[in-house]
Amino acid sequence: MMIYDLEEIETLGIFDGINEIIATTENEKGVFNAAPLGLIKKGKALSVRLFAGSHTYDNIMAGGKFVANVSHDPMLFVETALNDIPEDRFVIRDGELTLQDAEAWALFKCEPKSLDIALPEVEFVKGEVLNREFRAVNRGINLVVEAAVAATRYVALKSDLYLEEIFKIRRIVGRCGGPKEIEAMNRLEELIEQSE
Ligand SMILES: Cc1cc2nc3c(=O)[nH]c(=O)nc-3n(C[C@H](O)[C@H](O)[C@H](O)COP(=O)(O)O)c2cc1C
């Protein structure tokens, strides 16, 4: 069932605070892109903080829209943060570019020009819940997401502080995560090495 009303956005898994979602966008040549993005919700106000230089930034600048895909797949965060995912992981739903494995997706519009301001507001258009699975809080998955943030910063800034953070996280993921989290953490380290 499609949702169009901002009042119902929590149904899609989007709550106050920063929602770490995977943004799917398309460039002018029709090339698909996916990358983690923090979608900030404060009551009825929704915004993003986009750093210039990413494909996501360029695509939103050109197209004025993106889809927020809600996911708890640690490998998806790692692969989309540091690498590309194959085209067959994308699927068009209701005319919009989404991820095959999304638990929910939501389309947002924004004024391309507004991207130059610090926290451009975005407008909810529509969305859909695909998989209403729920789970207990797991430190492992949350820490893989944290490690993916540190990894994108390390790749950009090359400060060893981020590597130390990743090593610290690795130990806790080994203890608290399941096989999926451990596999994602191994892949994250592999992709960091490849970026050297
Ligand atoms: C959990 C997480 C959240 C992120 N949030 C943002 C964000 O809010 N804004 C941003 O510009 N980059 C963010 N990033 C970094 C981008 O995902 C990263 O730079 C990515 O490589 C951009 O890929 P692209 O060039 O394919 O768009 C985030 C990364 C992670 C792992």
PDBQT file of the ligand as one rigid body, heavy atoms in Angstrom, charges set to zero:
ROOT
HETATM    1  C1  LIG A 201      25.943   5.684   7.614  1.00  0.00    +0.000 C 
HETATM    2  C2  LIG A 201      26.470   6.718   6.655  1.00  0.00    +0.000 A 
HETATM    3  C3  LIG A 201      25.858   7.948   6.567  1.00  0.00    +0.000 A 
HETATM    4  C4  LIG A 201      26.303   8.922   5.659  1.00  0.00    +0.000 A 
HETATM    5  N1  LIG A 201      25.653  10.115   5.608  1.00  0.00    +0.000 NA
HETATM    6  C5  LIG A 201      26.047  11.043   4.700  1.00  0.00    +0.000 A 
HETATM    7  C6  LIG A 201      25.353  12.271   4.606  1.00  0.00    +0.000 A 
HETATM    8  O1  LIG A 201      24.394  12.537   5.353  1.00  0.00    +0.000 OA
HETATM    9  N2  LIG A 201      25.767  13.162   3.667  1.00  0.00    +0.000 N 
HETATM   10  C7  LIG A 201      26.814  12.908   2.835  1.00  0.00    +0.000 A 
HETATM   11  O2  LIG A 201      27.113  13.748   1.982  1.00  0.00    +0.000 OA
HETATM   12  N3  LIG A 201      27.518  11.740   2.904  1.00  0.00    +0.000 NA
HETATM   13  C8  LIG A 201      27.150  10.802   3.822  1.00  0.00    +0.000 A 
HETATM   14  N4  LIG A 201      27.838   9.632   3.929  1.00  0.00    +0.000 N 
HETATM   15  C9  LIG A 201      29.000   9.404   3.057  1.00  0.00    +0.000 C 
HETATM   16  C10 LIG A 201      28.625   8.928   1.663  1.00  0.00    +0.000 C 
HETATM   17  O3  LIG A 201      27.769   7.823   1.709  1.00  0.00    +0.000 OA
HETATM   18  C11 LIG A 201      29.910   8.526   0.935  1.00  0.00    +0.000 C 
HETATM   19  O4  LIG A 201      30.662   9.690   0.721  1.00  0.00    +0.000 OA
HETATM   20  C12 LIG A 201      29.678   7.785  -0.365  1.00  0.00    +0.000 C 
HETATM   21  O5  LIG A 201      30.905   7.284  -0.805  1.00  0.00    +0.000 OA
HETATM   22  C13 LIG A 201      29.072   8.657  -1.449  1.00  0.00    +0.000 C 
HETATM   23  O6  LIG A 201      28.886   7.821  -2.571  1.00  0.00    +0.000 OA
HETATM   24  P1  LIG A 201      28.440   8.373  -4.002  1.00  0.00    +0.000 P 
HETATM   25  O7  LIG A 201      29.601   9.154  -4.583  1.00  0.00    +0.000 OA
HETATM   26  O8  LIG A 201      28.138   7.109  -4.777  1.00  0.00    +0.000 OA
HETATM   27  O9  LIG A 201      27.231   9.227  -3.795  1.00  0.00    +0.000 OA
HETATM   28  C14 LIG A 201      27.428   8.653   4.826  1.00  0.00    +0.000 A 
HETATM   29  C15 LIG A 201      28.054   7.416   4.939  1.00  0.00    +0.000 A 
HETATM   30  C16 LIG A 201      27.601   6.444   5.828  1.00  0.00    +0.000 A 
HETATM   31  C17 LIG A 201      28.293   5.113   5.901  1.00  0.00    +0.000 C 
ENDROOT
TORSDOF 0
